[in-house]
Amino acid sequence: MAEKEKETGTKTYKFKAEIKQLLDILARSLYTNREVFVRELVSNAADALDKARFESIRGIEMHQPDLSFEIKIDLDKDKKTFTISDTGIGMTKDELIANIGTIAHSGSAEFLKQVAENEQAGPTLIGQFGVGFYSVFMVADNVEITTRSYLKDAEAWQWTSDGTGSYKIEPIEVAARGTKIVVHLREDATEFAEKYRIETVIKKYSNFVPFPIKLGGEQINKISAIWREPKTSVKDEQYKEFYKFFATTSEEPLTWLHFSADAPIQLNSLLFVPKVNYEILGYSPKEHGVNLFVKRVLIQTDNKDLMPQYLRFMKGVVDTEDLPLNISRETLQENTTVVKIRNLLVKRILSHLADLAKDELDKYKEFWTQFGRSLKEGYMDYANREKIAELFRFNSSIHPNSEDLCSLDDYISRMKEGQKEIYYISGASRESIERDPHIEIFKQKGVELLYLYDPIDEFVFSGLFGFKEKNFVSADQADLKALQEIKSSEAVEEKNQAKQEIQKKEKRELEKLCTRIKNILGDQVEEVRLSERLTDSPAVLVTKEGGMSAQMQKIMQVMNKDADVPKKVMEINGSNDLILNMLSMFKNDPKDPYLSKAAEQLFYSTQLQDGFVLDPHKMVSGMQTLLLDATGWYIKDKNLAATKSDD
Ligand code: ADP
């Protein structure tokens, strides 16, 4: 078929709709960041060279095997051209069509989505996502690609386009392996034919490209593998510069670790923690960002086997002597050396984070806010779970606001005498937790509660079972006897005494009231009983011993919509004024219909507080009846003139 086309010559193709859209945006609005097209072309050339080197190491026979791996840039001010060529793998005709004619690159699709939402953000986003080859149309009115695949019998092709509706592909006679791209610069972009301009851009973005970049015959980049240099000889600035290059970002890293090891594995590694977690912002350019090198040769970018999922935010380089150069990427996962490397990396990263937590509190907090959620997934890493759990941070009842954090070790160090468990409570926010009646007994006893705001936290706690031999116990499931045994402060103790007096005196009547309320509520509750945990609120719903925590039930309910609302125990507070009013009514007439109304309404309100509202209409109409009664009595009490609807 290629033969036939050689005879017929040129063929014209239309760009796909989304590419036209991308080209439109590029040509129209993005001026400030135009220089990134150089970075994108250089990085494509470097990728093509990496692949060619990889193939040659594997022993694949290639065209012009003696051609050295390098990138050349030539500038022509008169012709207004910027030309970049590489001796990489090149492209066949099919590859040209597949790679340059569509948006294969996930970054471009993501970019389009983001720009659609906010056009102003375009220039920065180009840096973030790398729109790739197409960014050339920010500066070009015409582009020619000539390319010849590294495969022995491949043919050479030329691709041309002015970046509007279509592109042209035709066969040509070129001998050299690789790709050459001639960029015909627009009148307003001739600066990119200036040597100093290009040199600055390359130093800025592409200094660490691992192949020589020659500009007018002179090599202008550094090509140093800084991860192989001794730590003492690398300056912070160099690490930052390398990171920016590596992660294609203008942001600095939050922290990094650079180390080498000899046993059990010989390796050099340089790993970075980014400042921002793009995953929580809803988009993630890349999931894993660790590149595997063997003896300085790049074997795989964005390798997924070297880093567990919960450390997927780490970016950097691992370079080992202990793998064969011709290892196939498919078998990496099962390779025992890779497993050993991974274990070593995890150990080093966790201890680096532990140091950060100890020595640089603010930085660690920044880390935790960005990546804590990923790290929590590490509770499943059985071998490292304790080290990982030590890195967890939570807000707690002892903090004055919702921003402060403490570790599980901090919590343990503050545990009360006689306290055996780590208590926590889940809720949407600090405010909602602080209104939860379940915390009253903890407040009264001065027992600290961890406040969990993230739904994943309860899974993490139940997955961990415990921490340093202490169990995690949810506030609504705490063993009251154990809590009662913890002594509270004297003042609190005194106040309690008074309250308990009333309860004691009225105990029998209150118990009867409980039975009456249970009768009123029927099947809606499992049981009604006097509470030992409430100090302020009139009532609370609790799980029957051994059941799921309230939060967990909510999660189950979300996952399984048909699940029944779990039946609960309603506890009433025998020293609360509302309950005491109800008691008076009950003593006067156990069948008083108003008592029934009050009991129903009390139940609905505790249910609401618990996060389940079964029947909002029933609840609202009950509430309005009570309001009608209350306002009626108020009017009577104040001798106000009543306004009647039938007046
Ligand atoms: P990306 O490089 O992020 O995949 P691009 O749009 O820049 O996106 O490039 C698309 C594809 O075109 C590349 O993935 C690669 O397969 C091919 N390509 C681009 N430049 C070259 C080159 N210099 N040599 C060989 N292939 C190239």
Boltz pocket constraint, residues with backbone or C-beta under 6 A from the ligand:
constraints:
  - pocket:
      binder: B
      contacts: [[A, 40], [A, 41], [A, 44], [A, 45], [A, 48], [A, 86], [A, 88], [A, 89], [A, 90], [A, 91], [A, 95], [A, 99], [A, 100], [A, 102], [A, 105], [A, 130], [A, 131], [A, 132], [A, 133], [A, 134], [A, 178], [A, 179]]
      max_distance: 6.0
